[in-house]
Amino acid sequence: MKLRRVRTGSDLHLELLAPHGWVAVEKAIARLPSPSTAAANRWGSDIVALSGAPADVRDVIAQAARDIDPEASGDENVVIPFMPRSFRDFMLFEAHAIDAARGFVHRFMPRAAPIVRAYEMVTGTTFPKLKPHALWYRQPVYYMGNHLTFVTDADVTMPSYTKALDYELELGFVLAHPLLNAKSETAEAAIGAFVVLNDFSARDVQLAEMACGFGPQKAKHFCNAISKVVVTADEILPNWRDLKGYVRLNGKRIGTSATAGARWSLGEALAHASLSEPLQPGEFFGSGTLPGGSGIESGHLLQAGDRIEIGIDGIGTLTNRIVAGTT
């Protein structure tokens, strides 16, 4: 099921994509045999709640939508699908970690770059210090981001303190059910829906912050973006390791990517996050950047005026224009 949230005047309501167009979820729910008022109100206005509704209920809602006239909502009325209750971003892909580290060396460590290149050419292996920390191989790792700075297809202001703004193509997913000390299968089943996620990063600031040993701060917390359309987990989870992604900069395709090669499953990552720590519906997670899904890897960092578009097949697209910040 594909869903979006639309503003009409001062009201927010949900729409689902039927074969003939977008249909108001409230109208489809009204055709259910006997939904409770509380459940109907919750499912008709809250994407996280609807994504966590029983599968047979969502099937009946989707079926009912086939006989309802589509809405006339314009794209300009579509708003961010949900505001995360929290944000944790994993790093599941070794290939990205290595290529991004190589990109950092090339851009910010000109004296070390020739040594790294020579080592890799002679040995045919990855320069050891480019590989993730040993902890990464033992457990899923993540950082806590700022859940209050999320936008969707909107202008993104370039922070005044960076000259190396980057995009990061990620698979985003939101919890629909609570977790605590969960097994991986239970944790994966708690996922409600998926979106396309752009984890914007100030790379020059990130380098110094990570070197201090305390994780990213201003490098990451200024803005993140998610796609307007969400796709319920039942459509994505069975094949989440086989998704293809792409990046376009100013209309030109500059890269492709895929979700293959994750070190940990989404269930394993969530199970780790839930260890002695309760997780609640609405908490949001990122997979970490898909291999090849960032400018530090491709050599295409962002400038004011750029238009960056990322997408994942089967989920959707996300487009942001970069605007100059004030000093």
Stockholm file with secondary structure:
# STOCKHOLM 1.0

chainA/1-327         MKLRRVRTGSDLHLELLAPHGWVAVEKAIARLPSPSTAAANRWGSDIVALSGAPADVRDVIAQAARDIDPEASGDENVVIPFMPRSFRDFMLFEAHAIDAARGFVHRFMPRAAPIVRAYEMVTGTTFPKLKPHALWYRQPVYYMGNHLTFVTDADVTMPSYTKALDYELELGFVLAHPLLNAKSETAEAAIGAFVVLNDFSARDVQLAEMACGFGPQKAKHFCNAISKVVVTADEILPNWRDLKGYVRLNGKRIGTSATAGARWSLGEALAHASLSEPLQPGEFFGSGTLPGGSGIESGHLLQAGDRIEIGIDGIGTLTNRIVAGTT
#=GR chainA/1-327 SS CEEEEEEETTEEEEEEEETTEEEEHHHHHTTSSSCCHHHHHHHHHCHHHHHTSCHHHHHHHHHHHTTSCCCCCCGGGEECSCCCSEEEEECCBHHHHHHHHHHHHHHHCTTTHHHHHHHHHHHSSCCGGGSCCHHHHHSCCEEECCTTSEESSSCEECCTTCSCEECEEEEEEEESSCBSSCCHHHHHHTEEEEEEEECCEEHHHHHHHHHTTSCCSTTTTTCEEECSCEEEHHHHGGGGGGCEEEEEETTEEEEEEESTTBSSCHHHHHHHHTTTSCBCTTEEEEEEEEEEEEHHHHTCCBCTTCEEEEEETTTEEEEEEEECCCC
#=GC SS_cons         CEEEEEEETTEEEEEEEETTEEEEHHHHHTTSSSCCHHHHHHHHHCHHHHHTSCHHHHHHHHHHHTTSCCCCCCGGGEECSCCCSEEEEECCBHHHHHHHHHHHHHHHCTTTHHHHHHHHHHHSSCCGGGSCCHHHHHSCCEEECCTTSEESSSCEECCTTCSCEECEEEEEEEESSCBSSCCHHHHHHTEEEEEEEECCEEHHHHHHHHHTTSCCSTTTTTCEEECSCEEEHHHHGGGGGGCEEEEEETTEEEEEEESTTBSSCHHHHHHHHTTTSCBCTTEEEEEEEEEEEEHHHHTCCBCTTCEEEEEETTTEEEEEEEECCCC
//
